[in-house]
Amino acid sequence: MITTLWKEYYWLGMKKDVAKCLTCCLECQQVKVEHQHHVGLLHPLAIPEWKWETISMDFITGLPKSKRNNDSIMVVVEELRKSAHFIPVQCRYRAV
């Protein structure tokens, strides 16, 4: 951090001021590597054996109303073939 600051700024006692700021900053302390959990190796997802065994769903909301008053789309993805289905729906509940 100090080398980045030296490119643009300099003042007397700069190194000491930066060190003091970093030790007092809670956010800076939390993002240090030694304070984070070890994640481990990535594991691939299991490949489904049958169609429609595993699906994922999501909603696209906030769209303008259609002629049938649909203002959202429900997206269903079948995981084996990666086929997507887009279903127009009416959103009855609004997040506040």
C-alpha positions in Angstrom: 0.0 0.0 0.0 2.8 2.4 0.8 4.4 2.0 -2.6 1.1 2.8 -4.3 0.7 5.9 -2.2 4.3 7.0 -2.9 3.5 7.2 -6.6 1.1 10.1 -6.0 1.7 11.4 -2.5 4.4 11.9 0.1 4.6 13.5 3.6 6.9 13.3 6.5 6.0 10.3 8.7 3.9 8.8 5.9 5.0 5.1 6.5 4.1 5.4 10.2 0.8 7.0 9.5 -0.2 4.3 6.9 0.8 1.5 9.4 -1.3 3.1 12.1 -4.3 3.5 9.8 -4.0 -0.2 8.7 -3.8 -1.5 12.2 -6.9 0.5 13.3 -9.0 -0.3 10.3 -11.4 -3.2 11.0 -12.1 -3.9 7.3 -8.4 -4.0 6.5 -7.8 -6.5 9.3 -10.7 -8.8 8.2 -9.6 -9.1 4.6 -6.1 -10.3 5.6 -5.3 -13.9 4.4 -4.5 -15.2 7.9 -8.1 -14.2 9.1 -9.9 -16.1 6.3 -10.9 -19.7 6.3 -9.1 -22.1 4.1 -11.5 -22.9 1.2 -10.0 -26.2 0.0 -10.1 -27.7 -3.4 -13.0 -27.3 -5.8 -15.2 -30.3 -6.3 -17.1 -30.8 -9.5 -20.9 -31.2 -9.4 -22.2 -34.6 -9.9 -23.6 -35.2 -13.4 -27.3 -36.2 -13.3 -28.2 -39.5 -14.8 -31.8 -38.7 -15.9 -33.5 -35.8 -17.6 -35.2 -33.5 -15.1 -33.5 -35.1 -12.2 -31.9 -31.8 -11.3 -33.2 -28.4 -12.2 -32.5 -24.8 -11.3 -34.9 -21.9 -11.2 -34.7 -18.2 -11.2 -36.9 -15.2 -11.8 -36.5 -12.1 -14.0 -38.7 -9.4 -12.5 -39.4 -5.8 -13.0 -40.3 -6.1 -16.7 -43.0 -4.0 -18.4 -46.5 -5.7 -18.4 -47.4 -7.7 -21.4 -50.9 -7.9 -22.9 -51.7 -10.7 -20.5 -50.4 -8.7 -17.5 -47.2 -10.8 -17.2 -44.4 -8.8 -15.8 -41.9 -11.5 -14.9 -40.2 -14.5 -16.4 -39.6 -17.8 -14.5 -36.5 -19.4 -15.9 -36.2 -23.2 -15.4 -32.9 -24.9 -16.5 -32.7 -28.7 -16.8 -29.1 -29.5 -15.7 -28.3 -32.6 -17.7 -29.0 -31.1 -21.2 -28.7 -27.5 -20.1 -32.1 -26.8 -21.7 -33.8 -23.6 -20.5 -37.5 -22.9 -20.4 -38.8 -19.3 -20.1 -42.3 -19.1 -18.6 -44.1 -15.7 -18.4 -45.7 -15.1 -15.0 -47.4 -12.4 -13.0 -45.4 -11.2 -10.0 -48.0 -10.8 -7.2 -45.6 -9.8 -4.5 -43.2 -6.8 -4.6 -40.0 -6.6 -2.6 -39.9 -3.5 -0.4 
